[in-house]
Amino acid sequence: MKSTFLALAIATAALNAFTPAVGHAQDYIVNGHNASKAEAQFLASCSAPTGRWQVDGYGISRITNDQLTSPVAKTAGHKCWYVLDVQLCD
């Protein structure tokens, strides 16, 4: 009985030592929100560094600072369109 308990305690300690740290879930940002424990564990298991990540149907990708700014629509100037390869503008 003692040897079984000792083996179980050693196995538990070994699993805790080699399990990726999910206590740092706030260090991961996934799709604009703090990562859940499952998301943080998945990213940590993939050896992903902390930071901003996007998860979509194509997989996971890291978001750079260049991608954080949203594109600005041009509102000034003329509105133009093409009809039969002829450019028409207001």
N, C-alpha and C positions, 0 to 999 in steps of 0.2 A: 504494500500500500504506500509506504514511504517513497519507494523508488518511482512509482507511477506519478505521485504528486510532484516529486522533484523533476522528473522528465517533462511533465506538463508545465511547470514553472519555467524551466529552461527554454522550452519551445515558445512560450508566451513572450518571454523577454527577448528572444531572438527575433520573433516577428515584429515586436514593437521597435526594435533597433533598426530593422531594415525596411520598414514600411515608410513610404514617402510622407513627408510632413503635411498634413491637411490642416494643421492649426493656423496656417498662414493663408487661409482662404481669402482674407481681405486684401492680400497682395496681388491677387488675380482679378482683372476686370474682364468680364465676358459679356459681349454684346451690350456694353454700356452700363452694366450693373455689377455689383460685387458678386463674385463667383459663389455658388453654393458649395457645400462640402463635397458633393459628388463631382462637380465640375473641377474643383481644385484638385481632388484626388486624381482625376483623369489626366489633367494637365501635368501634374507632378509625376505621374507614372510614365508619361511620354518625355520626361526630362525637359519640360518646357520651362524657360525662365519666367520669373514673375513679370507682370506687365499687363498690357491690354491685348485681348484676343477676340477674334470673331469666329463664332461657330455657326455654320450654315450647312446647307445640303451638299456643299462641295468638300467639307472637312473643316479643319481648324487652320487659322492663319493669324499671324501676329499683325497688329495694327501699329503703324508708325505714326510719328507726330504729323507727318505730311497728310495722312489720311484723316486726321481728326477734324480738320477744318472742312466745313461743308462748302460745296461749290456755290458761288454767287451768281445769280441770274442777272443777265444784262437787261436792265429796264430802260436805259437811256438809248436814244438813237431811233433809227427807223425800223419798222417791222417789215420784213421782206419775206417773200415766198416765191416759189417757182410754179409756173403753169406752162406746160409743153416746152420745157427747157428755156423759158423766158422769165427773167427775174422781174418781179413786180414789187414795188415798195410803196409804203404810205407816204 
